Amino acid sequence: MVIDALPALAVVLLLWGTLLIRETALQWRRSAEENLGLIDRGLLKLMRADTLPPTWFDRALNRFRLVRKAVYGAVLVLVGGLILLSELEIL
């Protein structure tokens, strides 16, 4: 049994784009909170240091990352949908 590559790619793109959009929506709700990675928290705990409050630049970069991820996810969903519809000969 041989799987055609384009429909499989279309499904992967659709799922990946949907995951990015979903994660962006969840992170957008928590964008006001301070988010530190696991490694950063471990290093701060090891050094017994406090975190600095986020600056306007940190917030701007976080917002830019969220917008970029949402746009990229939407493009992936669009491309995956177009590939899938063209393979099903609807387009």
N, C-alpha and C positions, 0 to 999 in steps of 0.2 A: 504494500500500500504506500503510494507516494503522495505526499501532501504538496500541493501547489504553494509556492513561496509567497505570492502576492496576497492571497486572502489571509494567510497566517500573519504576514507583516501588517496588514490592515488591522487585524484584531489586536495585535501587540500595540500598535500606535494608538488605537482607540482606548485601550485599557490604560496605557501609560499616560496619555493626555487626561483621561478622566481622573486618574490618581493625582496628577499634578494640580488639577483644578480643585479637587476635593481637599487636598492638603493646604492649598492656598486659602481656601475659604475658612478652614479651621484655624490656620495661623493668623488670618486677618483679625479674627475675634480676639486673639490674644496678643495683638501687636503692641498694645500699650504696656504689657508686662515685660519685665526684663528676662530675656531668655539667654541662658548660658549653656554651652555645650558640656558634655560629660567630661572631656579632657580639661576644659577651663575650670570647671568646678573642682576637679581633683587637684589641679595645680594650686588653686587658691586655698584649698583645704590643707594641702601639704605645706604651703608657705605661711599659713595662718594669717591670711590677708583678707581684707574686705573688698568687695567689688565697688568700682567707681560707678556713679550714676551715668546713664547713657547721655551722650551729648546730642545736639541737633544733627550732627553728621551721622552718628550711629542710627538715629531714628530714620534719617533720610535714606541711608543705605538699606536698612531693613525694609522700608516701604518700596524702594526700587526693586529689591529682590523679590518681593511679593508680586509686584506688577509684572515683572519679567517672567516669573513662573506661571502666572495666570495667562499671559499672552502666549507663551510657549505651549502650555497645555491646550489652549484653544486651537492653535495651529496644528498640533498633533491630532486632535480629534477631527478637525476639518480634513486634513490630508488622509487620515485613516478611513474616514467616512467616504471620501471621494474614491479612494482605491477600492473599497469594498463595494460601493455602488457600481463602479465601472466593471468590476469582476462579475457582479451579478447581472450585468448588462441592462441596468436600469438607466444609466446615463449614456 
